[in-house]
Amino acid sequence: MKGMFRTGLILLAAAAAACAPRERTLVLLSTNDMHAKIQNFPRLAAAVENCRDTAQLVVLVDAGDRWTGNAYVDMAATPGMPMIALMNRLGYDVATLGNHEFDHGPVLLYTSPSPRDRQKSRMPSSA
């Protein structure tokens, strides 16, 4: 009888431990208003990689205004593409539009790489 009680107690404790909620920490890294400052990308990349090395669940997002402010980015064959390429290399998970994404008119947005065009841009847009 004592053995059955002990076994039941152990099974109850094991079931309680198995059903206990497990906490996970989400680290949300956000950038915004970068204004084509590509010279800051090495420092940003180091910070993001450091975070990814220490946390299991990291989401990198951008809140817009990625271009306008650097002649190399603004005058590229596809305006803004140097920023998109750097952001893809850094592994952004999602980005949305700011007011400067409309500086060249809506035509640029229509001709910019689509989230479905995985060869040029793998960054989904929340817009």
C-alpha positions, -999 to +999 in steps of 0.1 A: +000+000+000+028+023+009+046+015-024+014+023-044+010+056-026+046+065-033+044+055-070+011+075-073+027+105-057+057+103-081+034+100-111+014+129-099+045+151-095+058+140-129+024+149-146+024+183-128+059+190-140+051+180-176+020+202-176+037+232-160+038+263-183+072+269-199+083+304-203+100+316-234+115+350-239+110+369-271+135+397-279+121+422-304+147+443-320+134+473-339+150+499-362+134+530-377+145+562-395+178+547-407+177+571-437+202+551-457+230+554-432+248+523-445+279+533-426+261+523-393+254+487-405+285+471-391+277+483-356+240+473-360+250+438-374+273+433-344+246+442-319+220+419-337+244+390-339+253+394-302+216+393-293+210+363-315+239+345-298+224+350-264+186+347-270+167+319-286+138+338-300+148+371-317+126+390-342+142+419-361+118+445-375+120+479-392+095+506-389+103+525-421+122+554-435+150+532-447+162+554-476+166+591-485+197+605-470+226+588-488+234+595-525+247+559-530+214+544-518+191+571-534+208+571-568+212+534-572+198+517-603+169+505-581+166+533-554+168+518-520+182+485-531+215+488-512+196+491-480+173+462-488+204+441-496+220+450-463+188+443-444+184+409-461+220+400-451+212+410-415+181+388-416+152+412-410+120+394-403+095+421-413+094+458-423+067+484-428+066+516-448+075+551-435+069+583-453+103+584-471+095+551-489+071+573-509+097+599-518+100+586-554+062+582-557+041+550-555+057+537-587+089+528-568+069+508-544+052+489-572+085+481-588+105+474-556+112+437-549+081+419-538+082+397-507+074+369-531+106+376-551+129+356-529+159+362-551+160+399-545+142+404-511+132+379-485+119+405-462+081+405-459+063+439-456+036+445-431+021+472-453 
